[in-house]
Amino acid sequence: MPQQQLPPDSLPLASSLASERVKVDEHRVARYTRRRDGRHLAEMDLVERVFPELPNGAPVLDAPCGAGRMSVWMARQGWRVSALDLGGPAVAHTRKSIRDLGFEADVREGNLFELPWADGEFRAVLCFRVLHHFAEHSVRRRLVAELARVSGEHLLVSYLSPWSATGIKRRIKALLSGKRHRQNHTSLHQLRVDLREHGFELIRDQPQRRFFHSLHLARFLRVG
């Protein structure tokens, strides 16, 4: 995998992320496409409920795109899709999945912290299931700042809430074991503060399953 330019304070975790989570080979991409149907459908339903209505041809970004399930869904809506991922095989899989359906998309291999698009280029930007991989708030803050830079209107960010049965259970387990859980939680308040600095306000916060599941999807709107 090529070397990536990541923020200095994210390098230790990024190394772990590259080895465990980034789709760096075809085997990991294939394994991700075989996720449990119930989990996959619940997450797709979450995105469909929160995503704004956009006109045909609206430019949208899926970053990171992983194996391309969100990018494919976006293409099916008639939007002009761009996508990015750190893993080359994931990018290749996403391109093929979209083309096999008869659509075109701008799918690139690259770094989330240095997106290769202009300021405000997209009507909507989706960042799904990646924020929780970064333990340090300074790294998460830099990530959402870069996502906000390329969004001209809507920004959707998934996060793991600490105020859920799953989140509380993880924190208790970490306290008892003395080991940090690899699923890092973020408060909605902190996300709101970080994105307000870039002119975004919270429009909707949707849990996958209220009080029980820690996965939330928050939609922000540029107001300034």
C-alpha positions as semicolon CSV with decimal commas, in nm:
position;residue;x (nm);y (nm);z (nm)
1;M;0,000;0,000;0,000
2;P;0,145;0,344;-0,086
3;Q;0,254;0,580;0,188
4;Q;-0,014;0,827;0,294
5;Q;0,022;1,177;0,435
6;L;-0,171;1,166;0,764
7;P;-0,179;1,414;1,050
8;P;0,118;1,347;1,285
9;D;-0,104;1,282;1,588
10;S;-0,299;1,018;1,393
11;L;-0,004;0,810;1,276
12;P;-0,002;0,543;1,551
13;L;-0,372;0,473;1,514
14;A;-0,361;0,508;1,137
15;S;-0,101;0,231;1,127
16;S;-0,335;0,003;1,319
17;L;-0,628;0,112;1,104
18;A;-0,438;0,032;0,786
19;S;-0,358;-0,320;0,906
20;E;-0,698;-0,406;1,053
21;R;-0,970;-0,198;0,888
22;V;-0,858;-0,052;0,555
23;K;-0,952;-0,283;0,267
24;V;-0,590;-0,338;0,156
25;D;-0,647;-0,669;-0,022
26;E;-0,919;-0,848;-0,215
27;H;-0,983;-1,093;0,070
28;R;-1,082;-0,815;0,311
29;V;-1,299;-0,649;0,052
30;A;-1,480;-0,976;-0,018
31;R;-1,525;-1,043;0,355
32;Y;-1,679;-0,699;0,403
33;T;-1,930;-0,758;0,123
34;R;-2,047;-1,069;0,310
35;R;-2,151;-0,885;0,627
36;R;-2,456;-1,010;0,812
37;D;-2,770;-0,913;0,621
38;G;-2,944;-0,773;0,928
39;R;-2,658;-0,540;1,014
40;H;-2,612;-0,427;0,654
41;L;-2,983;-0,357;0,603
42;A;-3,008;-0,166;0,933
43;E;-2,718;0,058;0,836
44;M;-2,852;0,120;0,487
45;D;-3,191;0,207;0,637
46;L;-3,020;0,455;0,869
47;V;-2,852;0,635;0,578
48;E;-3,171;0,638;0,370
49;R;-3,368;0,794;0,656
50;V;-3,119;1,073;0,721
51;F;-2,992;1,160;0,373
52;P;-3,148;1,478;0,230
53;E;-3,354;1,485;-0,087
54;L;-3,140;1,605;-0,375
55;P;-3,212;1,664;-0,745
56;N;-3,097;1,428;-1,015
57;G;-2,731;1,486;-1,099
58;A;-2,644;1,649;-0,766
59;P;-2,275;1,601;-0,679
60;V;-2,223;1,384;-0,370
61;L;-1,920;1,233;-0,197
62;D;-1,879;0,901;-0,013
63;A;-1,561;0,912;0,195
64;P;-1,438;0,661;0,287
65;C;-1,625;0,438;0,044
66;G;-1,500;0,100;0,168
67;A;-1,647;-0,173;-0,052
68;G;-1,880;0,080;-0,215
69;R;-2,222;-0,005;-0,072
70;M;-2,308;0,362;-0,003
71;S;-2,158;0,477;-0,333
72;V;-2,373;0,227;-0,520
73;W;-2,683;0,343;-0,333
74;M;-2,599;0,706;-0,419
75;A;-2,558;0,618;-0,787
76;R;-2,897;0,448;-0,784
77;Q;-3,053;0,775;-0,665
78;G;-2,937;0,945;-0,985
79;W;-2,670;1,160;-0,819
80;R;-2,322;1,233;-0,954
81;V;-2,103;1,023;-0,726
82;S;-1,746;1,078;-0,613
83;A;-1,581;0,841;-0,366
84;L;-1,248;0,792;-0,195
85;D;-1,076;0,524;0,011
86;L;-0,727;0,451;0,142
87;G;-0,737;0,091;0,016
88;G;-0,666;0,031;-0,352
89;P;-0,866;-0,296;-0,376
90;A;-1,166;-0,124;-0,214
91;V;-1,147;0,152;-0,475
92;A;-1,127;-0,103;-0,757
93;H;-1,423;-0,296;-0,616
94;T;-1,632;0,020;-0,583
95;R;-1,556;0,129;-0,939
96;K;-1,651;-0,214;-1,077
97;S;-1,971;-0,235;-0,869
98;I;-2,091;0,101;-1,000
99;R;-1,994;0,034;-1,361
100;D;-2,159;-0,309;-1,356
101;L;-2,487;-0,130;-1,285
102;G;-2,436;0,101;-1,582
103;F;-2,335;0,410;-1,382
104;E;-2,020;0,622;-1,378
105;A;-1,844;0,764;-1,072
106;D;-1,521;0,941;-0,981
107;V;-1,365;0,688;-0,741
108;R;-1,015;0,763;-0,615
109;E;-0,755;0,613;-0,383
110;G;-0,648;0,876;-0,133
111;N;-0,627;1,026;0,212
112;L;-0,935;1,147;0,402
113;F;-0,730;1,425;0,559
114;E;-0,634;1,569;0,219
115;L;-0,936;1,532;-0,007
116;P;-0,853;1,605;-0,374
117;W;-1,159;1,823;-0,438
118;A;-1,231;2,194;-0,428
119;D;-1,398;2,382;-0,144
120;G;-1,775;2,335;-0,142
121;E;-1,772;2,101;-0,441
122;F;-2,048;1,869;-0,317
123;R;-2,413;1,913;-0,229
124;A;-2,376;1,636;0,029
125;V;-2,083;1,452;0,187
126;L;-2,121;1,121;0,371
127;C;-1,860;0,989;0,614
128;F;-1,989;0,656;0,745
129;R;-1,833;0,426;1,007
130;V;-1,482;0,574;1,028
131;L;-1,480;0,846;1,296
132;H;-1,478;0,587;1,575
133;H;-1,144;0,448;1,456
134;F;-0,963;0,762;1,577
135;A;-0,902;0,784;1,952
136;E;-0,777;1,142;1,970
137;H;-1,022;1,429;1,949
138;S;-0,763;1,641;1,767
139;V;-0,759;1,386;1,484
140;R;-1,138;1,362;1,463
141;R;-1,157;1,740;1,460
142;R;-0,916;1,761;1,166
143;L;-1,111;1,497;0,979
144;V;-1,449;1,668;1,009
145;A;-1,286;1,999;0,917
146;E;-1,166;1,851;0,588
147;L;-1,505;1,695;0,519
148;A;-1,671;2,031;0,591
149;R;-1,432;2,204;0,351
150;V;-1,559;2,014;0,047
151;S;-1,927;2,023;0,145
152;G;-2,127;2,312;0,009
153;E;-2,449;2,219;0,183
154;H;-2,500;1,890;0,372
155;L;-2,251;1,691;0,579
156;L;-2,348;1,352;0,725
157;V;-2,117;1,194;0,982
158;S;-2,171;0,869;1,168
159;Y;-2,040;0,837;1,522
160;L;-2,064;0,608;1,823
161;S;-2,250;0,770;2,108
162;P;-2,123;0,713;2,463
163;W;-2,482;0,743;2,591
164;S;-2,620;0,405;2,485
165;A;-2,635;0,061;2,641
166;T;-2,356;-0,055;2,410
167;G;-2,142;0,252;2,479
168;I;-2,177;0,226;2,856
169;K;-2,096;-0,145;2,843
170;R;-1,780;-0,074;2,644
171;R;-1,665;0,194;2,890
172;I;-1,719;-0,035;3,189
173;K;-1,528;-0,314;3,016
174;A;-1,241;-0,077;2,937
175;L;-1,226;0,043;3,298
176;L;-1,220;-0,311;3,433
177;S;-0,963;-0,439;3,185
178;G;-0,746;-0,128;3,172
179;K;-0,744;-0,152;2,792
180;R;-0,889;0,108;2,556
181;H;-1,164;-0,029;2,333
182;R;-1,089;0,007;1,963
183;Q;-1,438;0,153;1,907
184;N;-1,395;0,515;2,020
185;H;-1,701;0,716;2,119
186;T;-1,778;1,079;2,034
187;S;-2,035;1,301;2,199
188;L;-2,286;1,480;1,978
189;H;-2,205;1,799;2,167
190;Q;-1,842;1,777;2,060
191;L;-1,936;1,718;1,698
192;R;-2,167;2,019;1,704
193;V;-1,894;2,240;1,850
194;D;-1,635;2,122;1,598
195;L;-1,860;2,172;1,295
196;R;-2,002;2,504;1,413
197;E;-1,649;2,640;1,364
198;H;-1,692;2,568;0,992
199;G;-2,039;2,713;0,953
200;F;-2,246;2,397;1,001
201;E;-2,543;2,343;1,231
202;L;-2,705;2,016;1,332
203;I;-3,028;1,938;1,146
204;R;-3,092;1,580;1,254
205;D;-2,937;1,315;1,477
206;Q;-3,064;0,962;1,418
207;P;-2,966;0,656;1,623
208;Q;-2,972;0,317;1,458
209;R;-3,166;0,190;1,760
210;R;-3,241;0,444;2,031
211;F;-3,086;0,380;2,375
212;F;-2,945;0,041;2,274
213;H;-2,718;0,076;1,970
214;S;-2,434;0,327;1,983
215;L;-2,426;0,401;1,607
216;H;-2,576;0,740;1,517
217;L;-2,585;0,937;1,193
218;A;-2,587;1,316;1,227
219;R;-2,676;1,550;0,942
220;F;-2,538;1,904;0,943
221;L;-2,629;2,193;0,716
222;R;-2,402;2,477;0,611
223;V;-2,555;2,799;0,737
224;G;-2,258;3,033;0,725
